[in-house]
Amino acid sequence: MDIAAARLNGRQARHRRIRKKISGTNLRPRLAVFRSARHIYVQAIDDDQGNTLACSSTLAIQKSLKKIYSGNKDAAKAVGAEIAKKLLEKSISSVVFDRGGYVFHGRVQALAEGAREAGLKF
């Protein structure tokens, strides 16, 4: 097994371990993060019903990013602010943060800070 596969398997194991403990509801959805090399994606998920309440990504807000590279912390912070805006429009102000097995550092942390600054509580 090469290093990339071992790293992916480790992240997936951490994510399964986290998902055993946290779950989203309609009033307090789970804010699930997926990070790739170029983009970052986030969804607000109601696990009781199995519905995605809102989603955002660097791909979705790429026109507003213009000069910002979509794989950096500034772009992640903008995605966090965007998802917070969508959830606040739906009268949802509190979420459960699911970091997806990623370390809470860098782009994942910037996304969380952007969402907090825009008014979400978690």
C-alpha positions in Angstrom: 0.0 0.0 0.0 1.4 3.4 -1.0 1.5 6.4 1.3 -1.5 8.1 -0.4 -3.7 5.1 0.1 -2.7 4.8 3.7 -3.5 8.4 4.3 -6.9 8.1 2.7 -7.7 4.9 4.7 -6.7 6.7 7.9 -8.9 9.7 7.2 -11.9 7.4 6.3 -11.4 5.5 9.6 -11.4 8.8 11.5 -14.5 9.9 9.7 -16.4 6.7 10.6 -15.3 7.1 14.2 -16.6 10.7 14.3 -19.9 9.8 12.5 -20.7 7.2 15.3 -20.8 10.1 17.8 -22.4 13.0 15.9 -25.7 13.3 14.0 -27.6 16.2 12.6 -31.3 17.1 13.1 -33.7 19.4 11.3 -33.1 22.1 13.9 -29.4 21.5 14.3 -28.0 20.0 11.1 -24.6 18.4 10.6 -22.2 20.7 8.7 -20.1 18.1 6.7 -16.9 19.1 5.1 -15.1 17.5 2.2 -11.7 18.8 1.1 -9.9 18.1 -2.2 -6.7 19.5 -3.5 -8.4 22.3 -5.5 -11.8 22.8 -3.8 -13.6 22.6 -0.5 -17.3 21.5 -0.2 -19.7 21.8 2.7 -23.2 20.5 3.2 -25.8 21.0 6.0 -27.4 17.6 6.5 -30.5 16.5 8.4 -29.5 12.9 9.3 -33.0 12.1 10.7 -34.7 12.6 7.3 -31.6 12.0 5.2 -31.9 15.4 3.5 -29.3 18.0 2.5 -30.7 21.4 3.7 -28.0 23.6 2.1 -24.7 23.2 0.3 -21.9 25.4 -0.9 -18.4 24.9 -2.4 -15.6 26.8 -4.0 -17.1 25.6 -7.3 -20.5 27.2 -6.5 -19.0 30.6 -5.6 -16.2 30.6 -8.1 -17.4 33.7 -9.9 -17.4 35.8 -6.7 -13.9 34.5 -5.9 -12.4 35.8 -9.2 -8.8 36.3 -8.2 -8.7 34.0 -5.2 -7.4 30.6 -5.8 -10.1 28.1 -4.8 -7.8 25.8 -2.9 -6.7 28.2 -0.2 -7.9 29.5 3.2 -9.4 32.7 1.8 -11.7 30.7 -0.5 -12.6 28.3 2.4 -13.6 31.2 4.6 -15.8 32.6 1.8 -17.5 29.1 1.5 -18.1 29.1 5.3 -19.8 32.6 5.1 -21.9 31.4 2.1 -23.2 28.3 3.9 -24.0 30.4 7.0 -25.9 32.9 4.9 -28.0 30.1 3.4 -28.7 28.5 6.7 -29.6 31.7 8.4 -32.1 32.4 5.6 -33.8 29.1 6.6 -33.8 30.2 10.3 -31.1 27.7 11.3 -28.5 29.3 13.6 -26.9 26.3 15.2 -25.1 23.3 13.6 -22.9 20.3 14.5 -19.5 20.6 12.8 -18.3 17.4 11.1 -14.7 17.9 10.0 -14.8 14.7 7.9 -11.8 13.2 9.5 -9.6 16.1 8.5 -7.3 17.9 11.0 -9.0 21.0 12.3 -6.3 23.2 10.8 -5.8 25.3 7.7 -8.7 25.3 5.2 -11.1 23.3 7.5 -10.5 25.8 10.3 -10.9 28.8 8.0 -14.2 27.4 6.8 -15.4 27.1 10.4 -14.2 30.6 11.2 -16.0 32.0 8.2 -19.3 30.3 9.2 -18.9 31.5 12.8 -18.2 35.1 11.8 -21.3 35.0 9.6 -23.5 34.0 12.5 -23.6 30.2 12.9 -23.1 28.7 16.3 -21.3 25.4 16.9 
